[in-house]
Amino acid sequence: MCGVFATACIDNDYDLANINTDNIAIGDETSRFEAPLAKVYVSLADINSNDQVRIDQIFNEADTWLPTQLPDTDENGAYADVQRLLNDLTYVNDRLLPDLLDEMGTNPEKLDAVATLLQQNYYDDFAGVLPGVSQTEFKEAFVEAFTSNAVLRDALSQEVKSLAGDYLTNLDVNMDDLSYEIGHIDLSDEVVNMLCDNLDPAETPDPKNTLHLAGEIDNRLPLTLEIAPSFLNTQVSFSTTVLANSPENALPETRLLANDLRTIVQNARVDIPIVIRKYYPGKGFDNTSEQQTQMQINLYLIKRGALKFDL
C-alpha cells in the first residue's frame, strides 16, 4: 500500500504550484479538480480462503473437475459461475459433470489430468472399484479400465462424479477480507484545509462544493469479483463489480466529508470483503509469483467547486 498526493488541476489553466497569495479562492461552483490519493497492490499471497488456502490453488483443482467446454460465455470467454457451483445442484449435476465424463471418454489429455489428480489425492476412494491396485499403478489402471471396460467405466464414472460434485459444490471460496493499513499520507494540513474548508454540509440539497473518492482497479485475475471496501473510523464505503482480466474497472464516486478525509490522511485502514462471481479457466494464475501484483487499486480525490486558499 502506498499513499501519494500530487494535486492535478483539470479546470481551465489553473496552476496550483504557483499560488503565493495569502487568501484567495480558485474556480467556482462548476470547477473540478483531481488529486491522486493512494495505491493498493494485491498479490496472490494476499488472497486466501478462510481456511488459508491460496486462491490459485483452489482453482487449480477445479480446472481438472470442470469440463474444458463450459456452458456459459461472455465477452471475456467461457466461465464457471461460481455462485451457481455453490448453490445450484442442477447446474453441476446435469450440465457440468455429464460434460466432464463425456470429455474423459473422448479427450486423452482430460482423462490423464483426472487420473493424475485421483492418484495424488483420491487413491483410497477407489479401493473398492480397483482392488489390489497400488498407488503407483493406479493411474495406468484407471485409464485402462475407463477406456476398455464398460462395467468398470460406469463404476469409475460414478465415483468421479461424486468426487467432482463434492469439490465443486463445496468450493473453498469464502475469502478472508483484504485489509490494508494506509498509514499517514504525506498531505499537509494546509492542503487538507484547502480541500475541506468550504465543503457543503452532508444534508445540503444539490450540493456544489463536494469532495469524492474515486478510482479504478486493474484486475489481472481470471475472476470477476464483488468487493465492498470500507475505511475504518469513517462513513466511507461502497460496493462494485470488478471484471476479470480488465485493466479499467471504474470505482463509483463516493462522497467524503471533511472528517472522512482527515481520518484517511492521518492513519486509515481499508477493509475489502470479496465475493467471487465468475472464474475463467486459462485466463490467469499461470507461472505467477505469489508476490506479483494481481490487482492494483488506484484511489484519487475529486473536488468540485472552488478551492479556498488560506495561506
Buried (B, 14 or more C-beta within 10 A) or exposed (E): BEBBBEBEBEBEEBEBEEEEEEEEBBBEEEBEBBBBBBBBBBBBEBBBBEEEEBBBBBBEBBBBBBBBEBEEEEEBBBBBBBBBBBEBEEBBBEBBBEBBBEBBEEBEEBBBBBBBBBBEEBBEEBEEBBEEBEEEEBBEBBBEBBEEEEEBBEBBBEBBBEBBBEBBBEBBBEBBBBEBEBBEBEBEEEBBBBBBBBBBEEEEEEBBBBBBBBBBBBBBBBBBBBBBBBBBEBBBEBEBEBBBBBEEBEBEBBBBBBEBBBBBBBEBBBBBBBBBBBBBBEBBBEEBEEEEBBBBBBBBBBBBBBBBBEE
